[in-house]
Amino acid sequence: MGADESSTDKTPSLEELRSRIDDVDSRIHELISQRARYAQAVAVAKGGGEHAADFYRPEREAQVLRKVLDRNQGPLTDEEMTRLFREIMSACLAQEEPLKVAYLGPEGTFTQSAVYKHFGHSVKALSMATINEVFHEVEAGIADFGVVPIENSTAGFVSHTLDSFIGSPLKICGEVELRIRQHLLGAMDDLSKVVRICAHPQSLAQCRAWLKEYLPDAQLLEVSSNAEGARRARDEAGTAAIAGEAAAEVYGLDKLVADIEDRPDNTTRFLVVGQRLFPASGEDKTTLMLSTADTDDAGALYRLLEPLAEHDVNMTRIESRPSRRRKWHYVFFVDIEGHAEEDNIAGALAKLEARAQLFRVLGSYPKAIR
């Protein structure tokens, strides 16, 4: 037998390959079912509970997904593998009752996409008209968790979310980073027919250069959400919208121009809010809300934050918002690396609390799984 014939004999036929795939599918199916049974056993071991939120452990999910990334050798990408495992965990958790997650709606917003990226599609997503309503639903126990935008890599932080924390007891339980691809959507067949563009102010800011170059004469209208802009684009002649794939599908719009955001790495960070804090996952972030007794005192903020440097704690972000207590008085929102239970951070926070007029740990939570 020649070399060519031997090589041909060893190559599986299409039918054989399909048979092998069927065998793998069968084994995958059994393993998923086995995992679901183990999840049920965990619920029993914990003594049972009335709500899925009683068993949701963001630090455990983060650890599982990091192991997925460590094991992944391709050909599927890290993003695809984490998405698959997220959906498996989501389905296992929802066997008795799905998590209820409030988000800044309406349907088709990037915030809804962030919900599904973080929790999987087995949750019950509850659309809210405002960020304040998301907080209220979670505070009242109607929703188990909420998802709200906090900052965009191009357009900056979302002030409404920061302000909501000032008067709310809710904690930060997690974060989601979502690559934002902005598309120009509409029902027209040519850009020359675009008279006005409706979009959320953040999206207009993220696409400012493109709009100036390609649609300089179009009227730019700010609306409460990109989904609202998409609804108007569906219903109004001459109106286009800036939104993502989900809005195009929900409102039946054509993608006139894809990826019109000014920066190719345009990303929005979202926060998951809930009613309690969770243990460390091993790769965490902590968010603090602080204020000094007198912001007019030279060096007051420096002295307040000095314990972070003394305890070798890395501060990654700081923002300020009016405290609403008196004129020209501010609250500072500070992100640091690590979990509040870690020794060096606990030491720094103790000193911070002693120096601050207002001190609150908003949350210690797993860093976003990218």
N, C-alpha and C positions, 0 to 999 in steps of 0.2 A: 504494500500500500504506500503510495507516495505521500510526501509531506503535506501537499495541498489537500488531499482527501482526508488525512488524519485531522487537520485543522478544522475542516468543514464538519466532520463527525462530532467534534467537541463543542461546536457552537449550538446552543439551545435553539430550538425552533420557537416560533411565535406562540404556538400552542403550549409548549413547555414553559415558556416564560410566564404566560398568563396563569398556568396552573400553579407555578411557584408564588406568584402574587396572591392568588386565592388562598394559598396555604399561609402566607404571612398575614393576610387580612384576618384569617380565622384566629391565629395566635394573638394578634393585636386585640381583636374583639374580646377574647377570653381574658387577657391581661387587664383591659379596661374594666371589665366586669369584676375582676378580682380586686382591682383598686377601689371600685365603688363599694364592694362589700367590706373592705378594710376601713373605708371612711365611715360606713355605718357602725362598725365595731368601735371606732374611736368615739363616736357620739355616745354609744352605750357606756363606754369606759369613763366618759366624763360625767355620767349620771343623767344623760338626757337633757333636753331643753326644749323650749317652746319655739325658739326662733333660730333661723340660720345664722344670724349675727352672733349668737352665743358660741358658735363653733368657728367663726371666721378668724383666722390668725394671719394677719398680713406679714408678720416677721417669718412665719413658717413658709408661706408661699414664696416670699423673696428668696429664702434659702433653697427651696426646691428649684426655682427658676435659675438661680446661679449655678446649681449643679448641672442643669440642662445645658447651659452655655459652656461649662467646663468640659462636658462630655462630647459636645457636638463636633463632629469631624466632617460634616457635609454629607451629601451634596446640598441638602437644604440649608438655607441661611440661618443664622442665629435668630433673626426676627421671626422667621417662619416656624422654627422649632419652639420658641417661647410662646408664640400664639397658639400652637397646637396643644401644648401642655397647659396653658392657661384655660383653654376651653374644657379640657378634661377635668381640671380641678373645679372649674365653675359648675360643670354638670354633676360632679360627685357631691359638692356642697349643697346643691339645690334638690337633692333627692326627696327631702321632706317638704321643704318650703324655700323658694328662691329668695335671695337677698333683695331688698327694695332699695334702690339707689336713686336719689333725686339729682337732677342735673339742670343746668341752665339751658332751656329749650328755646324754641320748639324742636320737634323732630327734624333731624338732618343737620344739627350743629356739630361743630368740632368737639364740643364738650360731650355730646352723646357718643362720639367715636372714642373719646378718652375713657368713658365709662366701660365700653366693651373691650377696649385694650387692657384695662386694668382688672376688670371683674369677669370677663368672658360674657358670652351671649345668653347664659342661663339665668341672669338676673332679671328682675322686673325694673325697667328703667322708667322713672317718673319725671316727666317734663314739667319744668317750672318756668314762670315768666321772668323772674328776676333772681339775682344772687341772694337777696334777702329771703326770698321764699324758699330757696334751697336750704338755707340755715334754719328757717322756722320749721320746715318739715322734719328735719333731723332732730331738732330740739324737742319737738312734740312727740317723737317716737313713731311718726307715720312712716318715715323712711329710716332704714338702718344706717345708711351713709349718704353723703352728698359729694358731688364732684363739681368744682368751680375752677375757672381759670385764675391764675395768679400772675403770670408774666409771659411776655413774648420776647424772643431774642432780638427782634427788630424794633417793636413798638413799645417795649418797656412793661412796667408792672400794671396790674389792674386795681385801681384805687378802691372800687366798690367791694372787692373781696377783703382787702386789708381793713377797711372800715367796718365790715361786718363782724370781724373778730373782736373789735373793741367792746361791743356790748353783748357778746355771745359767750356761753360757757363751753362751746364745742372745742374739740381737740383735732389736731391734724394727725391722721392715721396713715397717710401715704402720699406719694406724689406720682404723677404720670407725665412723661415727656412725649409729645406727639409732633412728628414732623408735619408741618402745615403746608399743603399744596393748594394754592389759591387758583381757582379757575374762573374765567369770565363765562357766565352762563346766560342763556337767553333763548327765546323762541324765534328770533329773527334769523335770516340766512346770510346776513352780511353785516360787518362792523359799521358800515356807513349808516345803518338804520338804528344804531344805538343813540338814543337821545339823553337818557339818564342812567345812572348806575347806583343801585341801592346796596349798601353793605354796612356791616358793623364798623364803627370808627377804627377799631384795631386793624381790620382787614384793609380798609382804605389806606391806612398808614403803611401797612406792609407792602402795598402795591403802588405807592405814590409815584415812583419814577416811571414805571411802565405806563400808568394812566396818563401822565404828563406827555410822554412821547407818542403814544398811539391813539389816545382819545382825549386830546386837550380841550375839545369843545363840549364834551359831555358833562351834564350836570351831575355832581356827586352828592348823593343824599345819604345821610347817616340814619340807620334804623337800629332797632333794639337787638337784632341778631341777623346773621347771614341767612338763616332759614326764612326769616321775615322778608328779607330782600329777594330771596328765591321765589317766595309766594307772590310778591308783587311783579316779579319778572314774568311769572306764568300768567298773571291776570291783566297786566297793563301793556298795551302796545308801546314799543319804543323803550321799554325798561329792561335793562340787563342787571345781573347780580354778580357779586363776587362770593364764591362759596366753594365747598369741597364736593367730592364724588357723591357723598351721601345725600346732599341737598339736590343734586342733579337727578338722582334716582327718585327721591321722594316727590319732587315737584315736576318731573317729566320735562326737564330742560336739556337743551343741547349744550355741549361744551364748545363755545365759540373759539376760545383760546385757552390752552392749558398752561399751568404753571407760570402765572404772571407775577408772582411774588418777586420782590427786588433782590432778595438774597436766597441762594440755593440751599442754605442751611436753616431756613426759617422754621423755628420750633416754638411751640407753646408749652408751658409747664402748667399743670393742673394740680390742685390739692384735693385729697380725699379727706372729708371731715366726718367725725363721728363723736360719740359720747364718752370715749375712754382712751387712755393711753395703753400702749402695748410694749412688751419686752423688746430687748435689742435683737437685731437680726445678724449683726456682725459687720454690716456696711450701712451705717445710718446717718441721718441728718437730724438736727434739732432746731426748732424755730422758737424764738423768744419774743415776748412783747415787753418793752421796758420804757420807763420815762424817768427823767431826773427831776429833782425838786425844783430846780430853777434853770431853764435853758438859756437864760441871759448871763449866767455865771460863766466866765471864760474858763474853758477847759473842763466843764462839767461832764460832757459826753466822753471825753478822753479818760477822765478818772473813773467814770462808770464802767467803761469797757476794759480798763486796765487788767482786771483779773483774768481775762481770756488769754492775754499775752503771758501773764505770770504762770499760767498753768499749761502753756503750750497748746492752746485751743485755736484752731483755724477758723476765722470768721469769713464766710464766703459771700454774704450779702447783707446790706443794711438799707432800709427804707424808712422814711418818716411820714407821718400823717397827723393832722390836727387831732388833739386829744378830746376835743368837745367839752373839756372841763373849764377852760378859760382861754381868753384871746392869746394867740401866739405861743401856746403851750403844745408840745408835740409828743407823740408816742413813737417809739422806734421799734421796727420789726427787724430782727437779727437772725440770720441763718448761720449755724456753726456745724462743723463736721463732727460726727460721733453721736452717741446716745447719752441721755441725761444720767443713766445709771453707771456709766464708766467713771472710774475713780477721779481722773484728772478733771473731767467735766463737772462732776458733782461738786468738787472743791471750788471750781471757778464760779459755778452757779450760786453756791452758798454766799460767796463774797459779793457777787452781783446783787443778790436779793437784799443783803444788808445795806448796800449803797443806794439802791433804787427807790424812788417813790412808788413806782408801779413795777411789779415783777410777776411775770407769768410764763410758764413753759407751755407754749401752744401745742407742742407735740414733739416726740422723738419717733422717727419713722424710717422705714427702709428707703434708701436711695432708689430712684427710678431705675427699673430694668429696661435698658435700651434695646 
